[in-house]
Amino acid sequence: MVVDFGAEAVAAEAFEAEAFEAQTFRGEAVKVDSAYDAVHPFAEPTVLSWGRVSRFRIRIRWGSVRLLLMTAYVVVYVRWSLRHGIVVDPISSLVSVGVLLAFAHVGRPWRSWARLVGDAAIYAAMIFAYGASYGLAARLGRPRQVEAIRNIDRLLFLGTDPNVWIQQHFYDAAHVRWYDVAASIVYFTHFVVPATVIVVLWLVDRDQWVRFMKRFATVLFIACASFVVIPTVPPWLAGEGGYTALPRLARPVSRGWQHLGLTVFAHAWDVGKGWSNPIAAMPSLHAAFSMFVVVFFFPKVHRRWIKALLLTFPIAMGLSLVYLAEHYVTDVLGGWLVVGASFLLWNRIERRRRSHTAPSSSTLGGTTSEQPQQAVGV
């Protein structure tokens, strides 16, 4: 609304400097300066400008609000982790991701919230599927594999047990080496890196998030099915609890954190062992997820030295898992093969869909077709 006050314009200019700032959330709510009310008590909520009156609106910058909330959450989460340790149980991890995504949705329309709930349900279903595989194997009476995977390792390494060999040559119960610290850190990235990538992709590019989750869910489904069909005793358990497939091995997963003085991380691991599935060893999800993240982003990396650097992550994870007696080498290779199978499957499905939906145009000189741009991920 625009109203001309004529001669009163001069007096109105005196009050313009005292104009208010009113924030609105998809609305028109405004507030009139009290000095202006004294002159025009029945005027509509407005702000003066050169003798004319116009409604004054300032919308909340929801992008800035979301960024502020997410930044504050990350800071609080990091400080909490330094005090209590990294979240390793799936329920707490699910809640942590859910809260961050909720902050990322403040100010968005309800339709977007509904999509968030649906996407979060998919992630939650995968988490609960992993937990259900433990009890299901026992209820079905599936025998635990104690020697089968060990025998494959011995075949690959000409009669040598890699877990036993690497601990005999590198593990020292009296001294913590640099690789003990590195192994602990690399091992714990399993609880941080995949969840972080999932959240960031969802915030930045949901189409790529969908591509990521299709492959990720396939890997987790194959792994959970394997945990039920062939529940496998890991190396650290193969030499204790009545098993004699291997000599008793150390399980120094949290040793590096203790050496760094971060005992809360070690405590978090000790607590987390209570809910973990001790016979979910073949394939190794630690190995699978570390390779998965690298393979997904590999096509977007063009510098060879960066590609080589990225590949050190799954390799370091594999070596750490064997050294810490968490997995056999065969478990690690199995995890990598499952990742490869998932990408091959979905790449083929997506290529077929693109071939059927690719736009084409016919001209007098012939037929041309537009090829879709290469997307993130193999």
C-alpha positions as CSV (number, residue, x, y, z in Angstrom):
1,M,0.0,0.0,0.0
2,V,1.3,3.5,-0.9
3,V,-0.2,6.7,0.7
4,D,0.9,10.3,0.0
5,F,0.9,12.5,3.0
6,G,1.8,15.6,1.1
7,A,2.8,18.4,3.5
8,E,3.4,15.9,6.3
9,A,6.3,14.3,4.4
10,V,8.8,16.7,6.0
11,A,7.8,15.7,9.5
12,A,7.7,12.1,8.5
13,E,11.4,12.1,7.5
14,A,12.4,12.8,11.1
15,F,11.0,9.5,12.2
16,E,12.5,7.4,9.3
17,A,15.8,6.9,11.2
18,E,13.9,5.2,14.0
19,A,12.2,2.7,11.8
20,F,12.0,-0.8,13.1
21,E,13.2,-4.1,11.7
22,A,10.5,-6.7,11.8
23,Q,11.2,-10.3,11.0
24,T,8.6,-12.4,9.4
25,F,8.2,-16.1,8.8
26,R,6.2,-16.4,5.6
27,G,4.0,-13.7,7.0
28,E,3.3,-9.9,6.9
29,A,3.7,-9.2,10.6
30,V,5.3,-5.8,11.2
31,K,5.6,-3.3,14.0
32,V,5.3,0.5,13.8
33,D,7.7,2.9,15.4
34,S,6.1,4.4,18.5
35,A,7.1,8.0,17.5
36,Y,5.3,7.5,14.1
37,D,2.3,6.1,15.9
38,A,2.0,9.4,17.8
39,V,1.6,11.3,14.6
40,H,-0.5,8.8,12.7
41,P,-2.1,6.5,15.4
42,F,-4.5,4.9,12.8
43,A,-2.0,4.3,10.0
44,E,-1.3,0.8,8.8
45,P,2.0,-0.8,9.9
46,T,4.4,1.0,7.7
47,V,7.8,2.7,7.4
48,L,8.1,6.2,6.0
49,S,10.2,6.8,2.9
50,W,10.3,10.3,1.3
51,G,6.8,11.2,2.2
52,R,5.4,7.9,1.1
53,V,4.4,5.0,3.2
54,S,5.2,1.4,2.3
55,R,5.0,-1.9,4.1
56,F,8.3,-2.9,5.5
57,R,9.2,-6.6,5.3
58,I,12.3,-8.5,6.2
59,R,12.2,-12.3,5.8
60,I,14.4,-14.4,8.0
61,R,17.4,-15.7,6.2
62,W,16.7,-19.3,6.9
63,G,19.9,-20.4,5.1
64,S,21.9,-18.5,7.7
65,V,19.8,-19.8,10.5
66,R,20.3,-23.4,9.4
67,L,24.0,-22.9,9.0
68,L,24.2,-21.4,12.4
69,L,22.3,-24.3,14.0
70,M,24.3,-27.0,12.2
71,T,27.6,-25.3,13.1
72,A,26.6,-25.1,16.7
73,Y,25.5,-28.7,16.7
74,V,28.8,-29.9,15.2
75,V,30.8,-27.9,17.8
76,V,28.7,-29.4,20.6
77,Y,29.0,-32.9,19.1
78,V,32.8,-32.7,18.8
79,R,33.1,-31.4,22.4
80,W,30.8,-34.1,23.6
81,S,32.8,-36.7,21.7
82,L,36.0,-35.5,23.2
83,R,34.5,-35.9,26.7
84,H,32.5,-39.1,26.2
85,G,34.0,-40.7,23.2
86,I,32.9,-41.4,19.6
87,V,29.3,-42.6,19.2
88,V,29.6,-46.2,18.0
89,D,26.2,-47.8,18.8
90,P,23.7,-47.6,15.9
91,I,20.8,-46.1,17.8
92,S,22.9,-43.1,19.1
93,S,24.3,-42.7,15.6
94,L,20.9,-42.6,14.1
95,V,19.7,-40.0,16.6
96,S,22.8,-37.9,15.9
97,V,22.3,-37.9,12.2
98,G,18.5,-37.2,12.6
99,V,19.1,-34.2,14.8
100,L,21.6,-32.7,12.3
101,L,19.2,-33.2,9.4
102,A,16.4,-31.7,11.4
103,F,18.5,-28.5,12.0
104,A,19.2,-28.5,8.3
105,H,15.5,-28.4,7.6
106,V,14.5,-25.5,9.8
107,G,12.3,-23.1,7.8
108,R,11.7,-25.5,5.0
109,P,8.2,-26.4,3.7
110,W,6.3,-29.4,5.1
111,R,6.7,-31.3,1.9
112,S,10.5,-31.2,2.4
113,W,10.0,-32.4,6.0
114,A,8.0,-35.4,4.8
115,R,10.7,-36.3,2.3
116,L,13.3,-36.1,5.2
117,V,11.2,-38.5,7.3
118,G,11.0,-40.9,4.4
119,D,14.7,-40.8,3.7
120,A,15.6,-41.1,7.4
121,A,13.3,-44.2,7.6
122,I,15.4,-45.8,4.9
123,Y,18.6,-45.2,6.8
124,A,17.0,-46.4,10.0
125,A,15.8,-49.6,8.3
126,M,19.4,-50.4,7.3
127,I,20.7,-49.9,10.8
128,F,18.0,-52.2,12.3
129,A,18.6,-54.8,9.6
130,Y,22.2,-55.1,10.8
131,G,21.1,-55.6,14.4
132,A,18.5,-58.2,13.5
133,S,21.0,-60.4,11.6
134,Y,22.7,-61.4,14.9
135,G,19.7,-62.9,16.5
136,L,18.3,-64.4,13.3
137,A,21.4,-66.5,12.7
138,A,21.1,-68.0,16.2
139,R,17.3,-68.6,15.8
140,L,17.9,-70.4,12.5
141,G,20.5,-72.6,14.1
142,R,23.2,-71.7,11.7
143,P,26.6,-73.2,12.7
144,R,29.4,-70.7,13.4
145,Q,32.3,-70.9,10.9
146,V,35.5,-71.2,12.9
147,E,38.0,-72.7,10.5
148,A,36.6,-72.2,7.0
149,I,37.8,-68.6,6.6
150,R,41.0,-69.3,8.4
151,N,41.7,-72.1,5.9
152,I,41.2,-69.7,3.0
153,D,43.7,-67.3,4.5
154,R,46.2,-70.1,4.9
155,L,45.7,-71.1,1.3
156,L,46.3,-67.5,0.1
157,F,49.4,-67.2,2.3
158,L,50.9,-70.6,1.8
159,G,50.1,-72.0,5.2
160,T,50.7,-68.8,7.2
161,D,48.0,-67.2,9.4
162,P,48.3,-63.4,8.5
163,N,46.8,-62.3,11.8
164,V,49.2,-64.4,13.9
165,W,52.2,-63.4,11.7
166,I,51.6,-59.7,11.9
167,Q,51.1,-59.6,15.7
168,Q,54.2,-61.8,16.2
169,H,56.3,-59.3,14.2
170,F,54.7,-56.0,15.2
171,Y,52.7,-56.2,18.3
172,D,54.4,-55.4,21.6
173,A,52.3,-55.5,24.7
174,A,54.8,-53.4,26.6
175,H,55.2,-50.6,24.1
176,V,52.7,-48.6,21.9
177,R,54.1,-47.9,18.5
178,W,53.0,-45.3,16.0
179,Y,51.1,-47.9,14.0
180,D,49.1,-48.8,17.1
181,V,47.8,-45.3,17.2
182,A,47.2,-45.2,13.4
183,A,45.3,-48.5,13.5
184,S,43.0,-47.3,16.3
185,I,42.2,-44.0,14.4
186,V,41.7,-45.7,11.1
187,Y,39.4,-48.4,12.7
188,F,37.2,-45.7,14.3
189,T,36.7,-43.8,11.0
190,H,34.2,-46.6,10.2
191,F,31.8,-44.9,12.7
192,V,32.3,-41.4,11.3
193,V,33.1,-41.3,7.6
194,P,30.1,-43.2,6.1
195,A,27.6,-41.3,8.2
196,T,29.2,-37.9,7.4
197,V,29.2,-38.6,3.7
198,I,25.5,-39.6,3.8
199,V,24.6,-36.4,5.6
200,V,26.6,-34.1,3.4
201,L,25.4,-35.7,0.2
202,W,21.8,-35.4,1.4
203,L,22.3,-31.7,2.1
204,V,24.2,-30.9,-1.1
205,D,22.8,-33.1,-3.8
206,R,19.9,-35.5,-3.1
207,D,20.1,-37.1,-6.5
208,Q,23.6,-38.3,-5.7
209,W,22.5,-39.3,-2.2
210,V,19.9,-41.6,-3.8
211,R,22.6,-43.1,-6.0
212,F,24.9,-43.5,-3.0
213,M,22.1,-45.1,-0.8
214,K,21.1,-47.6,-3.5
215,R,24.6,-49.0,-3.6
216,F,25.1,-48.7,0.2
217,A,21.9,-50.5,1.0
218,T,22.8,-53.3,-1.4
219,V,26.2,-53.8,0.3
220,L,24.5,-53.9,3.7
221,F,21.8,-56.3,2.5
222,I,24.4,-58.7,1.1
223,A,26.5,-58.5,4.2
224,C,23.5,-59.1,6.6
225,A,22.5,-62.1,4.5
226,S,26.0,-63.4,4.8
227,F,26.0,-62.9,8.6
228,V,22.9,-65.1,8.8
229,V,23.9,-67.8,6.4
230,I,27.6,-68.0,7.3
231,P,28.1,-66.5,10.8
232,T,31.9,-66.3,11.1
233,V,34.1,-66.3,14.2
234,P,36.7,-63.4,13.9
235,P,40.4,-64.0,14.6
236,W,40.3,-62.5,18.1
237,L,37.7,-64.9,19.1
238,A,39.1,-68.0,17.3
239,G,41.7,-68.5,20.1
240,E,39.5,-68.1,23.1
241,G,36.1,-69.1,24.5
242,G,36.7,-72.8,23.7
243,Y,37.9,-72.1,20.1
244,T,41.4,-73.3,19.1
245,A,41.5,-72.4,15.4
246,L,44.2,-69.8,16.2
247,P,46.5,-69.1,19.1
248,R,45.2,-66.4,21.5
249,L,45.5,-63.0,19.9
250,A,45.5,-59.5,21.3
251,R,42.6,-57.2,20.4
252,P,44.2,-53.7,20.8
253,V,41.4,-51.7,19.1
254,S,41.4,-48.9,21.6
255,R,45.1,-49.0,22.5
256,G,46.1,-46.1,20.4
257,W,43.4,-43.8,21.9
258,Q,44.6,-44.7,25.4
259,H,48.1,-43.8,24.4
260,L,46.9,-40.4,23.2
261,G,45.2,-39.8,26.5
262,L,41.7,-40.1,25.0
263,T,40.5,-42.8,27.4
264,V,36.9,-41.8,26.7
265,F,37.2,-43.2,23.2
266,A,38.4,-46.4,24.6
267,H,35.5,-46.5,27.1
268,A,33.1,-45.8,24.3
269,W,34.5,-48.8,22.4
270,D,34.2,-51.0,25.5
271,V,30.5,-50.0,25.9
272,G,29.9,-50.4,22.2
273,K,31.1,-54.0,22.2
274,G,28.0,-54.9,24.2
275,W,25.7,-54.3,21.2
276,S,28.0,-55.4,18.4
277,N,27.6,-58.7,16.5
278,P,30.7,-60.7,17.3
279,I,30.1,-63.1,14.4
280,A,29.5,-60.5,11.7
281,A,32.9,-61.0,10.2
282,M,32.4,-62.2,6.7
283,P,32.4,-59.9,4.8
284,S,34.0,-57.1,6.7
285,L,31.8,-54.0,6.7
286,H,34.8,-51.9,7.9
287,A,36.6,-52.9,4.8
288,A,33.6,-52.5,2.6
289,F,32.6,-49.0,3.7
290,S,36.1,-47.6,3.5
291,M,36.3,-48.9,-0.1
292,F,32.8,-47.8,-0.9
293,V,33.4,-44.1,-0.1
294,V,36.5,-44.1,-2.2
295,V,34.9,-45.9,-5.2
296,F,31.9,-43.6,-5.2
297,F,33.9,-40.4,-5.5
298,F,36.8,-41.8,-7.5
299,P,35.5,-40.8,-11.0
300,K,35.3,-37.1,-9.9
301,V,39.0,-37.1,-9.0
302,H,41.3,-36.4,-11.9
303,R,44.7,-36.0,-10.4
304,R,46.6,-39.4,-10.1
305,W,48.3,-38.5,-6.8
306,I,45.0,-37.7,-5.2
307,K,43.5,-41.0,-6.5
308,A,46.6,-42.9,-5.0
309,L,46.1,-41.0,-1.7
310,L,42.4,-42.0,-1.6
311,L,43.3,-45.7,-2.2
312,T,45.5,-45.7,0.9
313,F,42.3,-45.4,3.0
314,P,40.8,-48.8,2.3
315,I,44.3,-50.4,2.3
316,A,45.1,-48.9,5.7
317,M,41.8,-50.1,6.9
318,G,42.5,-53.6,5.7
319,L,45.9,-53.7,7.3
320,S,44.5,-52.3,10.6
321,L,41.7,-54.9,10.7
322,V,44.2,-57.8,10.3
323,Y,46.6,-56.3,12.8
324,L,43.9,-55.7,15.4
325,A,42.7,-59.3,14.9
326,E,39.2,-58.0,14.0
327,H,39.1,-59.7,10.6
328,Y,40.8,-62.2,8.4
329,V,42.3,-61.1,5.1
330,T,39.5,-63.1,3.4
331,D,36.9,-61.0,5.2
332,V,38.5,-57.8,3.9
333,L,38.6,-59.1,0.3
334,G,35.0,-60.2,0.7
335,G,34.0,-56.7,1.7
336,W,35.7,-55.2,-1.3
337,L,34.1,-57.8,-3.6
338,V,30.6,-57.0,-2.3
339,V,31.3,-53.3,-3.0
340,G,32.3,-54.1,-6.5
341,A,29.3,-56.2,-7.1
342,S,27.0,-53.5,-5.8
343,F,28.5,-50.8,-8.1
344,L,28.4,-53.2,-11.1
345,L,24.8,-54.0,-10.5
346,W,23.6,-50.4,-10.1
347,N,25.8,-49.0,-12.9
348,R,24.2,-51.5,-15.3
349,I,20.7,-50.7,-14.1
350,E,21.3,-46.9,-14.5
351,R,22.9,-47.3,-17.9
352,R,19.8,-49.1,-19.1
353,R,17.5,-46.5,-17.7
354,R,19.5,-43.7,-19.4
355,S,19.5,-45.5,-22.7
356,H,15.7,-45.7,-22.6
357,T,15.1,-42.1,-21.4
358,A,18.0,-40.2,-23.2
359,P,16.5,-37.3,-25.2
360,S,17.0,-37.4,-28.9
361,S,16.2,-35.1,-31.8
362,S,15.9,-35.9,-35.5
363,T,17.1,-33.4,-38.2
364,L,17.2,-33.4,-42.0
365,G,20.9,-34.1,-41.8
366,G,20.5,-37.1,-39.5
367,T,19.7,-38.0,-35.9
368,T,21.6,-36.6,-32.9
369,S,21.2,-37.6,-29.3
370,E,22.3,-36.0,-26.1
371,Q,24.4,-38.1,-23.8
372,P,23.8,-37.5,-20.0
373,Q,26.7,-36.0,-18.2
374,Q,28.8,-38.4,-16.1
375,A,27.5,-38.4,-12.5
376,V,29.4,-38.8,-9.3
377,G,30.3,-42.4,-8.6
378,V,31.4,-45.3,-10.7
